[in-house]
């Protein structure tokens, strides 16, 4: 007897609806077989399914069976097909009968005792099922809240194969899982750090406010112990809260690679990724034999903090140049091309020299000019061009270190950022450009008009520092953000002068 059920597989972070056909033979097959480009985890499901069926109180078919996963030209990976294959075998054997599996998408891994274990990527699977018009979806109980954040689909959580079989045979009613999105955001959106913890560094806090207001990439340069890491850890506290659409996009990336916490249905705070400088290229940008997202995509709608920037291999740093411009990572393979979203703020931190104390008043630098030059040369000019703001982070004096705390806190900085983002929203509307940092050259010419005095200042800076055309646009974008923070309609000379002051690294490389 032939049974047909619906399931979902992931390609990257996108779901693809699959039809699971299970033909329980009447002496026609030599052995049980799964076809349709299954990976090792899918091929092994026959053994898990057999034990789960027997330990759930059902008889396993004595004859062999054939399982086809369609479409046959899409690689199937992971254990999510266990549950639909087991139900298909029970239906094909005639052990259960009913219509509960029709128009139902089913995913789940089976334990040997019949328990249904959680799987990765359920949010993307639910989004795909809803987009394809399915009204119901059966998922592991631990994944139910995650899938239930998707509108227009009824999510049924099951804990055992017996429970799923009883529902399919119309012997059991399952209650749909419902989540309160407002409550999820309220409970999970709080931060436990604040810029008030950072003593001194008011000029750096100002630069970080500008970066957050316009979504600009920023580089912090300073000696060890100046507070670069501490500052970067608090940048997320002044960014605008995640919208539901942004949260769904980010959550499905984490869900697809198994990094979403099981007790969380949705990510309510912006991600902050801090890969070590020994990270490989595929770990940073994504890829592998079965392409999966890297750190750039895991930082989507959040912050990618690269500490010890000069210690990363140069060829690895060059890999992030295109994603910084395109806001996506493209992984090309022989059969197909997969794109992972990667719209993030790059926050880089580096020492000014190998010993870390070049230009510092705290300690004498022991590096030769040639060593300093070689150290800075590890970062290419094109990559520096793509970083909007370069700011020095000086060592903290004893008096400030023993003081009560910083003048600027996250609350006041965030209110400034939200006000500036509001002006940008009015300027760009609901289009693809959401922040000043994402403007193209046409937007720069339209929204970054300069008066005669500002024009002269920019001309002199371009000539003196030998800035590129990209650096020209970056300066104009940052100046536009500074003007937004000042609630100014037009860019003034003081706004442009501050933006030019944030291009310190151009003068050294």
Residue pairs with C-beta under 8 A, 6 or more apart in sequence:
1 23
1 24
1 91
1 92
1 93
1 94
2 21
2 22
2 23
2 24
2 92
3 21
3 22
3 23
3 24
3 87
3 88
3 89
3 91
3 92
3 101
4 19
4 20
4 21
4 22
4 88
5 19
5 20
5 22
5 84
5 87
5 88
5 91
5 101
5 104
5 106
6 17
6 18
6 19
6 20
6 84
6 103
6 104
6 105
6 106
6 134
7 17
7 18
7 19
7 20
7 69
7 80
7 81
7 84
7 105
7 106
7 107
8 15
8 16
8 17
8 18
8 80
8 105
8 107
8 125
8 128
8 129
9 15
9 16
9 18
9 69
9 74
9 75
9 76
9 77
9 78
9 80
9 81
10 16
10 77
10 78
10 120
10 121
10 124
10 125
10 256
11 74
11 75
11 336
11 338
12 256
12 291
12 292
12 293
12 331
12 338
12 339
12 340
13 121
13 124
13 252
13 253
13 256
13 293
13 297
13 340
14 124
14 128
15 121
15 124
15 125
15 127
15 128
15 129
16 71
16 74
16 128
17 105
17 128
17 129
17 132
18 36
18 69
18 70
18 71
18 74
18 76
18 81
19 69
19 70
20 67
20 68
20 69
20 81
20 84
20 85
20 88
20 106
21 67
21 68
21 69
21 70
21 88
22 65
22 66
22 67
22 85
22 88
22 89
22 91
22 92
23 65
23 66
23 67
23 68
23 92
24 61
24 63
24 65
24 89
24 92
24 93
25 63
25 64
25 65
25 66
26 63
27 63
28 63
28 64
29 63
29 64
29 65
29 66
30 64
31 64
32 46
32 64
32 65
32 66
32 67
33 64
33 65
33 66
33 67
34 42
34 43
34 45
34 46
34 67
34 68
34 69
34 85
35 66
35 67
35 68
35 69
35 72
36 67
36 68
36 69
36 70
36 71
36 72
36 76
37 69
37 72
37 73
37 74
37 75
37 76
38 69
38 76
38 81
39 75
39 76
39 77
39 78
39 290
41 77
41 78
41 79
42 69
42 76
42 77
42 78
42 79
42 81
45 79
45 81
45 82
45 85
45 110
46 67
46 85
48 79
48 82
48 109
48 110
48 111
48 112
49 82
49 85
49 86
49 89
49 110
50 60
51 112
51 113
52 82
52 86
52 110
52 111
52 112
52 113
52 114
52 161
53 59
53 60
53 86
53 89
53 90
53 114
53 161
54 60
55 112
55 113
55 114
56 114
56 160
56 161
56 162
56 165
57 162
58 90
58 95
58 96
58 165
59 93
59 95
60 89
61 89
61 92
61 93
65 89
65 92
67 85
67 88
69 76
69 81
75 290
77 290
78 109
78 119
78 120
78 121
79 109
79 110
79 117
79 119
80 107
80 108
80 109
80 119
80 121
80 125
81 107
82 108
82 109
82 110
83 106
83 107
83 108
83 109
83 110
83 116
83 138
83 158
83 161
83 164
84 106
84 107
84 108
86 110
86 161
87 96
87 101
87 106
87 161
87 164
87 165
87 168
90 96
90 165
91 97
91 101
91 168
95 165
96 165
96 168
96 169
97 169
98 168
98 169
98 170
98 171
99 170
100 167
100 168
100 169
100 170
101 168
103 134
103 135
103 136
104 134
104 136
104 137
104 138
104 168
105 125
105 129
105 134
105 136
105 137
105 138
106 137
106 138
106 164
107 119
107 122
107 125
107 137
107 138
107 139
107 140
108 116
108 117
108 119
108 138
108 139
108 140
108 158
108 164
109 116
109 117
109 118
109 119
109 140
110 116
110 117
110 161
111 117
114 160
114 161
114 162
115 159
115 160
115 161
116 140
116 141
116 158
116 159
116 160
116 161
116 163
116 164
117 140
117 142
118 140
118 142
118 143
118 262
119 140
119 143
120 255
120 256
120 257
120 258
121 252
121 255
121 256
122 139
122 140
122 143
122 146
122 147
122 255
123 146
123 147
123 149
123 150
123 248
123 251
123 252
123 255
123 260
124 252
124 255
124 256
125 137
125 139
125 147
126 137
126 139
126 146
126 147
126 148
126 150
126 153
126 155
127 150
127 248
127 252
129 137
129 153
130 150
130 151
130 152
130 153
134 153
135 153
135 154
136 153
136 154
136 155
136 156
137 147
137 153
137 154
137 155
137 156
138 156
138 157
138 158
138 164
138 167
139 147
139 155
139 156
139 157
139 158
140 157
140 158
140 159
141 157
141 158
141 159
142 157
142 262
143 157
144 155
144 156
144 157
144 177
145 177
145 179
145 265
146 251
146 255
146 260
146 264
146 265
146 266
147 153
147 155
147 177
148 155
148 176
148 177
148 178
148 179
148 265
149 179
149 181
149 184
149 248
149 251
149 265
149 266
150 248
154 176
155 176
155 177
156 167
156 174
156 176
156 177
157 174
157 177
158 164
158 167
158 174
163 172
163 174
166 172
167 173
167 174
179 265
179 266
181 244
181 266
184 265
184 266
184 268
185 241
185 242
185 247
185 266
185 268
187 268
188 264
188 266
188 267
188 268
188 269
189 241
189 242
189 268
189 269
190 269
191 236
191 237
191 269
191 410
193 233
193 234
193 237
193 410
194 234
194 237
194 409
194 410
194 411
195 205
195 231
195 234
195 237
195 238
195 406
195 408
195 409
195 410
195 413
196 405
196 406
196 408
196 409
196 410
197 230
197 234
197 405
197 406
198 205
198 227
198 230
198 231
198 234
198 405
198 406
199 396
199 400
199 401
199 403
199 405
199 406
200 227
200 396
200 397
200 400
200 401
200 403
200 406
201 226
201 227
201 231
201 393
201 394
201 396
201 406
202 406
202 407
202 408
203 391
204 220
204 227
204 231
204 391
204 393
205 231
205 406
205 408
205 413
206 408
207 218
207 389
207 391
207 502
208 218
208 231
208 235
208 238
208 413
209 238
209 408
209 413
209 416
209 417
209 485
210 216
210 389
210 478
210 481
210 482
210 485
210 502
211 217
211 218
211 235
211 345
211 347
211 388
211 389
212 235
212 238
212 239
212 345
212 413
212 417
213 416
213 417
213 420
213 421
213 436
213 481
213 484
213 485
214 388
214 420
214 424
214 435
214 436
214 437
214 477
214 478
214 480
214 481
214 484
215 345
215 434
215 435
215 436
215 437
215 438
216 345
216 388
216 389
216 436
216 437
216 477
216 478
216 481
217 324
217 345
217 346
217 347
217 348
217 386
217 387
217 388
217 389
217 437
218 345
218 346
218 347
218 348
218 387
218 388
218 389
218 390
218 391
219 309
219 348
219 349
219 350
219 384
219 387
219 389
219 390
219 391
219 505
220 228
220 231
220 232
220 347
220 348
220 349
220 350
220 391
220 393
221 349
221 350
221 351
221 352
221 390
221 391
221 392
221 393
221 504
221 505
222 228
222 349
222 351
222 352
222 392
222 393
222 394
222 395
223 351
223 352
223 356
223 357
223 360
223 362
223 363
223 394
223 395
224 351
224 356
225 395
225 396
226 393
226 394
226 395
226 396
227 393
227 396
228 307
228 349
228 393
229 305
229 307
229 349
231 393
232 272
232 303
232 305
232 307
232 347
232 349
233 272
233 305
234 410
235 272
235 303
235 345
235 347
236 269
236 270
236 272
236 302
236 303
237 410
237 414
238 410
238 413
238 414
238 417
239 270
239 303
239 345
239 414
239 417
240 417
240 418
240 421
241 268
242 250
242 267
242 268
242 269
242 270
242 301
246 301
247 266
247 267
247 268
248 266
249 300
249 301
249 341
250 267
250 270
250 271
250 300
250 301
250 302
251 260
251 266
251 267
253 293
253 297
253 298
253 300
253 340
253 341
254 260
254 267
254 271
254 298
256 292
256 293
257 292
257 293
257 298
259 298
260 267
270 301
270 302
270 303
271 298
271 299
271 300
271 301
271 302
271 303
272 299
272 302
272 303
272 305
273 295
273 298
273 299
273 302
273 303
273 304
273 305
273 344
274 305
274 306
274 307
275 283
275 284
275 295
275 304
275 306
277 306
277 307
277 308
277 309
277 311
277 312
279 295
279 312
279 316
280 316
281 287
281 315
281 316
281 319
282 288
282 294
283 294
283 295
284 294
284 295
284 296
284 316
284 319
284 320
285 294
285 295
285 296
285 319
285 320
285 323
285 329
285 342
286 292
286 293
286 294
286 296
286 297
286 329
286 331
286 340
287 294
287 331
291 331
291 333
291 338
291 340
293 329
293 340
294 329
294 340
295 304
296 304
296 320
296 323
296 329
296 340
296 342
296 344
297 329
297 340
297 341
297 342
299 342
299 344
300 341
300 342
300 343
300 344
301 343
301 344
302 344
302 345
303 344
303 345
303 347
304 344
304 345
304 346
304 347
305 347
305 348
305 349
306 312
306 346
306 347
306 348
306 349
307 349
308 349
308 350
308 351
309 317
309 348
309 349
309 350
309 379
310 350
310 351
310 375
310 376
310 378
310 379
314 378
314 379
314 380
317 379
317 380
317 383
318 380
318 383
320 346
320 383
321 382
321 383
321 386
322 330
323 329
323 342
324 346
324 386
325 386
327 341
327 342
327 343
327 438
328 339
328 340
328 341
328 342
328 343
329 339
329 340
329 341
329 342
330 337
330 338
330 339
331 337
331 338
331 339
331 340
346 387
348 387
349 393
350 379
351 358
352 358
352 359
352 360
352 372
353 365
353 367
353 371
353 372
353 375
354 367
354 371
354 372
354 375
355 365
355 366
355 367
357 363
357 364
357 365
357 366
358 365
358 367
358 372
359 365
360 394
360 395
361 394
361 395
362 395
365 372
367 375
376 505
376 508
376 509
377 509
379 505
379 509
381 468
381 509
384 390
384 505
384 506
384 509
385 468
385 470
385 471
385 474
386 470
387 505
388 437
388 474
388 477
388 478
388 502
389 478
389 502
390 502
390 503
390 504
390 505
390 506
391 502
391 504
392 504
416 485
419 484
419 485
419 487
420 481
420 484
420 485
421 435
423 484
423 487
424 434
424 435
424 436
424 484
425 434
427 447
428 434
432 438
433 439
433 440
433 443
436 477
436 478
436 480
436 481
436 484
437 477
437 481
439 447
439 448
439 473
439 477
439 480
441 473
444 473
444 476
444 477
447 480
448 476
448 477
448 479
448 480
448 491
449 490
449 491
450 458
450 476
450 491
450 496
451 490
451 491
451 492
451 493
453 493
454 479
454 491
454 492
454 493
454 495
454 496
457 493
457 496
457 497
457 500
458 472
458 475
458 476
458 496
458 500
461 467
461 475
461 500
461 503
462 472
465 503
465 506
465 507
466 506
467 475
467 503
467 506
471 503
471 506
474 503
475 496
475 499
475 500
475 503
476 491
476 499
478 499
478 502
479 491
479 495
479 496
479 498
479 499
480 491
482 491
482 495
482 498
482 499
483 489
483 490
483 491
483 492
483 495
486 492
486 495
488 495
